[in-house]
Amino acid sequence: MKNIQISPSILSADFSKLGIEIKRLEEGGADMIHVDVMDGHFVPNLTIGPPVIKALRKHCSLKFDVHLMISPVHKYIEAYADAGADIITIHPEATQNLGESIKTIKDLKKKVGVSLNPESRIELITEFLDQIDLVLIMSVNPGFGGQKFMPEVLDKIKQLKKIQQEKNLNFDIEIDGGINFENCKIAIDAGANILVSGTTVFKSNDGDIKKNIDLLKLK
């Protein structure tokens, strides 16, 4: 099993002091920073764009794990790469040509992530698994933080893990949505090695970020 990594979602941070919040995550042992980008079109919410990511970049040396929930996504990839994203994750439904979008991210020297919503089939991405660095499995319907974990998506992670082992592929499996101390173990046991968590990291145990990250890693 790969080492478990925690990618806290800044969707649950205090937006009035995001630079300070990101520094707290770095000092608390986060492995990367998860940035949820929503356009009010592909998902029913609006969050942040490239200028905010660029401004935050100077506050943190961790990788920025940028999840683009925007459509059409292709024309915005370069802007997020330039802003400081290290991993750019897109949805297959949000681009007219997934292969072309993957190539664009690679050409920009960024890691490629592809995300599957709870109802999205693995078949949408199976032919591309040898070209990508990360598969993000959504365990809630994307758009808002604080939703309840959907355990039925664990079967999708198990299928991915099986394909990965059979074909000797090397991509990370990330899970995002309602991840907490109660369900992190079943997500890890299913095959996830990166956990995205917002509310649990920022709010649990009186906001003790280091303790919360350690607990999610099953330390």
C-alpha positions as CSV (number, residue, x, y, z in Angstrom):
1,M,0.0,0.0,0.0
2,K,1.2,3.5,-0.8
3,N,1.7,5.9,2.0
4,I,-1.5,7.6,2.9
5,Q,-1.6,11.3,2.1
6,I,-4.0,14.0,3.3
7,S,-5.0,16.8,0.9
8,P,-7.1,19.2,3.1
9,S,-9.8,21.1,1.2
10,I,-9.6,24.9,1.7
11,L,-13.3,25.0,1.0
12,S,-13.7,24.6,4.7
13,A,-11.1,27.2,5.6
14,D,-11.7,30.8,6.8
15,F,-11.8,32.6,3.5
16,S,-11.0,35.9,5.2
17,K,-7.5,34.7,6.0
18,L,-6.7,32.0,3.5
19,G,-3.0,32.6,3.5
20,I,-2.8,32.0,7.2
21,E,-5.1,28.9,6.9
22,I,-2.8,27.4,4.3
23,K,0.3,28.0,6.5
24,R,-1.5,26.2,9.3
25,L,-2.1,23.2,7.1
26,E,1.5,23.1,6.1
27,E,2.7,23.3,9.7
28,G,0.1,20.7,10.7
29,G,1.5,18.0,8.3
30,A,-0.7,18.3,5.3
31,D,0.8,16.6,2.2
32,M,-0.8,18.9,-0.3
33,I,-3.5,21.6,-0.5
34,H,-6.8,20.7,-2.2
35,V,-8.3,23.6,-4.1
36,D,-11.9,23.2,-5.3
37,V,-12.7,25.4,-8.3
38,M,-16.4,25.6,-9.1
39,D,-18.1,27.7,-11.8
40,G,-21.8,27.7,-10.9
41,H,-22.4,25.9,-14.2
42,F,-20.8,22.4,-14.0
43,V,-21.6,22.4,-10.3
44,P,-24.1,24.6,-8.4
45,N,-21.6,26.7,-6.6
46,L,-19.0,29.4,-7.2
47,T,-15.5,29.4,-5.5
48,I,-12.2,30.8,-6.6
49,G,-10.2,31.5,-9.8
50,P,-6.6,31.7,-10.9
51,P,-5.8,35.1,-9.3
52,V,-6.6,33.7,-5.8
53,I,-4.5,30.6,-6.4
54,K,-1.6,32.7,-7.6
55,A,-1.8,34.9,-4.5
56,L,-1.9,31.9,-2.2
57,R,1.0,30.2,-3.9
58,K,3.6,32.4,-2.1
59,H,2.3,31.4,1.3
60,C,3.0,27.7,0.8
61,S,5.6,25.2,-0.5
62,L,3.2,22.3,-0.6
63,K,1.8,21.0,-3.9
64,F,-1.5,22.5,-5.0
65,D,-4.0,19.8,-5.8
66,V,-6.5,21.8,-8.0
67,H,-9.8,20.2,-8.8
68,L,-11.5,22.0,-11.7
69,M,-15.3,21.6,-11.6
70,I,-15.8,23.8,-14.5
71,S,-17.2,23.4,-18.1
72,P,-15.9,23.7,-20.7
73,V,-12.7,23.0,-18.9
74,H,-10.1,22.8,-21.7
75,K,-9.7,26.5,-22.4
76,Y,-9.0,27.2,-18.7
77,I,-6.3,24.6,-18.1
78,E,-3.4,26.9,-19.0
79,A,-4.6,29.7,-16.7
80,Y,-4.6,27.4,-13.7
81,A,-1.3,25.9,-14.6
82,D,0.2,29.4,-14.8
83,A,-1.4,30.3,-11.4
84,G,0.5,27.6,-9.6
85,A,-1.4,24.4,-9.8
86,D,0.8,21.3,-9.5
87,I,-1.9,18.7,-10.1
88,I,-4.8,19.6,-12.4
89,T,-7.9,17.4,-12.1
90,I,-10.7,17.5,-14.6
91,H,-13.9,15.7,-15.2
92,P,-14.4,13.7,-18.5
93,E,-17.9,15.2,-18.9
94,A,-16.5,18.7,-18.9
95,T,-14.3,18.4,-22.0
96,Q,-15.0,17.5,-25.6
97,N,-11.8,15.5,-25.9
98,L,-10.4,14.0,-22.7
99,G,-7.3,12.8,-24.5
100,E,-6.5,16.3,-25.8
101,S,-7.1,17.8,-22.3
102,I,-4.8,15.3,-20.7
103,K,-2.1,16.0,-23.3
104,T,-2.4,19.8,-22.6
105,I,-1.9,19.3,-18.9
106,K,1.1,17.1,-19.5
107,D,2.6,19.6,-22.0
108,L,2.3,22.2,-19.3
109,K,4.5,19.9,-17.1
110,K,1.7,19.4,-14.5
111,K,0.4,16.2,-13.1
112,V,-2.9,15.0,-14.6
113,G,-5.9,14.0,-12.5
114,V,-9.3,12.8,-13.7
115,S,-12.3,12.9,-11.5
116,L,-15.4,10.6,-11.4
117,N,-18.7,11.8,-9.9
118,P,-20.7,9.2,-7.9
119,E,-22.8,8.4,-11.0
120,S,-19.9,8.5,-13.5
121,R,-18.7,5.1,-14.9
122,I,-15.1,3.9,-14.8
123,E,-15.4,3.2,-18.5
124,L,-15.2,6.9,-19.2
125,I,-11.5,6.9,-18.2
126,T,-10.2,3.3,-18.5
127,E,-8.4,3.8,-21.9
128,F,-6.6,6.8,-20.3
129,L,-5.4,5.2,-17.1
130,D,-1.9,4.7,-18.4
131,Q,-1.6,8.5,-19.1
132,I,-2.8,10.0,-15.9
133,D,-1.2,10.4,-12.4
134,L,-4.3,10.5,-10.2
135,V,-8.0,9.4,-10.2
136,L,-10.2,11.4,-7.9
137,I,-13.3,9.5,-6.8
138,M,-16.1,11.8,-5.6
139,S,-17.9,10.3,-2.6
140,V,-20.5,13.1,-2.6
141,N,-22.2,15.0,-5.5
142,P,-19.8,17.9,-6.1
143,G,-20.7,21.5,-5.4
144,F,-20.8,22.0,-1.6
145,G,-18.7,21.0,1.4
146,G,-20.1,19.1,4.4
147,Q,-22.1,16.5,2.6
148,K,-22.6,12.9,3.8
149,F,-20.2,10.2,2.5
150,M,-21.6,7.8,-0.1
151,P,-20.2,4.3,0.7
152,E,-21.4,2.9,-2.6
153,V,-18.5,4.6,-4.4
154,L,-16.0,2.3,-2.7
155,D,-16.8,-0.4,-5.2
156,K,-15.5,1.9,-7.9
157,I,-12.2,2.3,-6.0
158,K,-11.9,-1.5,-5.7
159,Q,-12.4,-1.8,-9.4
160,L,-9.8,0.8,-10.1
161,K,-7.3,-0.9,-7.7
162,K,-7.9,-4.2,-9.5
163,I,-7.2,-2.6,-12.9
164,Q,-4.1,-0.9,-11.5
165,Q,-2.7,-4.1,-10.3
166,E,-3.6,-6.2,-13.3
167,K,-2.0,-3.7,-15.7
168,N,0.8,-2.7,-13.4
169,L,-0.1,1.0,-13.6
170,N,1.1,3.7,-11.2
171,F,-1.6,6.3,-10.5
172,D,-2.8,7.6,-7.1
173,I,-6.4,7.0,-6.0
174,E,-7.9,10.0,-4.3
175,I,-11.3,10.2,-2.6
176,D,-13.2,13.4,-1.8
177,G,-16.5,13.9,0.0
178,G,-17.5,13.5,3.6
179,I,-14.3,11.9,4.7
180,N,-14.0,11.7,8.5
181,F,-12.5,9.6,11.3
182,E,-15.3,7.0,11.0
183,N,-15.0,6.2,7.2
184,C,-11.3,7.0,6.4
185,K,-10.3,3.4,7.2
186,I,-12.8,1.8,4.7
187,A,-11.7,4.3,2.0
188,I,-8.1,3.3,2.6
189,D,-8.9,-0.4,2.8
190,A,-10.7,-0.1,-0.6
191,G,-7.6,1.3,-2.2
192,A,-7.5,5.1,-1.8
193,N,-4.1,6.5,-0.9
194,I,-5.0,10.2,-0.9
195,L,-7.8,11.5,1.3
196,V,-9.4,14.9,0.7
197,S,-11.0,16.3,3.9
198,G,-12.2,19.8,4.7
199,T,-14.6,20.0,7.6
200,T,-12.9,17.2,9.6
201,V,-9.4,18.7,9.2
202,F,-10.5,22.3,10.1
203,K,-13.3,21.8,12.6
204,S,-12.7,18.6,14.6
205,N,-10.9,18.5,18.0
206,D,-11.2,22.3,18.4
207,G,-9.4,22.9,15.1
208,D,-6.2,20.9,16.0
209,I,-5.1,20.4,12.4
210,K,-2.1,18.2,13.2
211,K,-4.1,15.8,15.4
212,N,-6.9,15.6,12.8
213,I,-4.5,14.8,9.9
214,D,-2.7,12.1,12.0
215,L,-6.1,10.6,12.9
216,L,-7.1,10.5,9.2
217,K,-3.8,8.7,8.4
218,L,-4.7,6.1,11.1
219,K,-1.6,7.1,13.1
